[in-house]
């Protein structure tokens, strides 16, 4: 089973959780930025038995395997999720139309801007070994 790390820029410059997500990075596949700076999508990390088990974005829940706050800097939190869940999240964010791609590997960026949906096989093939 393959896991993908997804990093969310969801804290302010002081490390305080804002409840919205301004950037999303899927490992080294693609970096996304919220199109609206005034009203970026809402995000929540849902705990069960004191551990974060779900990330909820714009009302849609995605199960996670692990959670870590302050990843890379105090503005980011990261989760690890199964590759098929990361693929669902990627398609959800694409369908929502609230994010634009900033950087990433060419095939994933082209897929983001194209009409096709992401598949598990394509995401797994694009992941670093």
C-alpha positions as CSV (number, residue, x, y, z in Angstrom):
1,X,0.0,0.0,0.0
2,X,1.5,3.4,-1.1
3,X,1.1,6.5,1.1
4,X,1.3,10.1,-0.1
5,X,2.2,13.1,2.0
6,X,0.0,16.1,1.5
7,X,1.0,19.4,3.0
8,X,-1.5,22.2,3.7
9,X,-0.7,25.8,4.3
10,X,-3.4,26.4,6.9
11,X,-1.7,28.4,9.7
12,X,-1.0,32.1,9.8
13,X,2.5,33.5,10.1
14,X,2.5,32.9,13.9
15,X,1.5,29.3,13.6
16,X,-2.1,29.8,14.6
17,X,-4.6,27.5,12.7
18,X,-6.8,29.7,10.4
19,X,-9.4,27.2,9.4
20,X,-8.7,27.7,5.7
21,X,-6.2,26.3,3.2
22,X,-4.2,28.6,1.0
23,X,-1.8,26.1,-0.5
24,X,-1.7,22.3,-1.0
25,X,1.3,20.2,-2.0
26,X,1.1,16.5,-3.0
27,X,4.6,15.2,-2.3
28,X,6.7,16.3,-5.2
29,X,3.8,15.8,-7.7
30,X,2.0,19.2,-7.7
31,X,1.7,22.4,-5.7
32,X,-1.7,24.2,-5.7
33,X,-2.6,27.7,-4.5
34,X,-6.1,28.9,-3.6
35,X,-7.4,31.2,-6.3
36,X,-9.3,33.4,-3.8
37,X,-7.1,35.0,-1.2
38,X,-10.2,36.4,0.6
39,X,-12.2,33.2,0.8
40,X,-10.0,30.2,0.4
41,X,-11.6,26.8,1.0
42,X,-12.3,25.8,4.6
43,X,-10.3,23.0,6.3
44,X,-10.5,21.0,9.5
45,X,-8.5,18.2,11.1
46,X,-10.9,15.9,12.9
47,X,-9.7,13.9,15.9
48,X,-10.9,10.5,17.2
49,X,-9.4,9.3,20.4
50,X,-7.0,12.3,20.4
51,X,-5.5,11.5,17.0
52,X,-6.3,13.2,13.7
53,X,-8.0,10.7,11.5
54,X,-9.8,12.9,9.0
55,X,-9.1,16.0,7.0
56,X,-12.2,17.8,6.0
57,X,-12.0,20.3,3.1
58,X,-15.1,22.3,2.0
59,X,-17.3,19.8,3.8
60,X,-15.8,16.6,2.3
61,X,-13.9,14.2,4.5
62,X,-10.8,12.3,3.6
63,X,-9.3,9.6,6.0
64,X,-5.6,10.1,7.0
65,X,-3.0,7.8,8.4
66,X,-1.0,10.4,10.3
67,X,-0.9,14.1,11.0
68,X,1.9,16.5,11.8
69,X,1.7,20.3,12.4
70,X,4.4,22.8,11.6
71,X,5.9,20.9,8.7
72,X,8.7,22.8,7.0
73,X,7.6,26.0,8.7
74,X,4.9,27.1,11.2
75,X,2.4,27.8,8.4
76,X,2.0,24.2,7.3
77,X,0.5,20.9,8.5
78,X,0.9,17.6,6.8
79,X,-1.0,14.3,6.6
80,X,-0.2,11.0,5.1
81,X,-3.0,9.3,3.2
82,X,-3.4,6.2,1.1
83,X,-2.7,6.8,-2.5
84,X,-6.3,6.1,-3.6
85,X,-7.5,8.7,-1.0
86,X,-4.9,11.3,-2.3
87,X,-6.2,10.6,-5.8
88,X,-9.8,11.3,-4.6
89,X,-8.6,14.5,-2.9
90,X,-6.8,15.6,-6.0
91,X,-9.9,15.1,-8.2
92,X,-12.1,16.8,-5.6
93,X,-9.9,19.9,-5.5
94,X,-9.7,19.9,-9.3
95,X,-13.5,19.6,-9.6
96,X,-14.0,22.4,-7.0
97,X,-12.1,24.8,-9.2
98,X,-10.8,26.7,-6.2
99,X,-7.1,26.0,-6.8
100,X,-4.5,26.8,-9.5
101,X,-1.3,24.8,-10.0
102,X,1.9,26.6,-9.2
103,X,4.5,23.9,-9.7
104,X,5.0,20.2,-10.1
105,X,6.0,17.6,-12.6
106,X,4.9,18.1,-16.1
107,X,2.5,15.1,-16.5
108,X,0.6,16.0,-13.3
109,X,0.4,19.7,-14.2
110,X,-0.9,18.9,-17.6
111,X,-3.5,16.6,-16.1
112,X,-4.5,19.3,-13.7
113,X,-5.1,21.8,-16.6
114,X,-6.7,19.1,-18.8
115,X,-10.1,17.5,-18.9
116,X,-9.3,14.0,-17.7
117,X,-9.5,12.9,-14.1
118,X,-6.6,11.6,-12.1
119,X,-6.3,7.9,-11.8
120,X,-4.7,5.9,-9.0
121,X,-2.3,4.3,-11.5
122,X,-1.2,7.7,-12.9
123,X,-0.7,9.2,-9.4
124,X,1.3,6.2,-8.2
125,X,3.4,6.2,-11.3
126,X,4.3,9.8,-10.8
127,X,5.3,9.4,-7.2
128,X,9.0,9.2,-6.2
129,X,10.2,5.7,-5.5
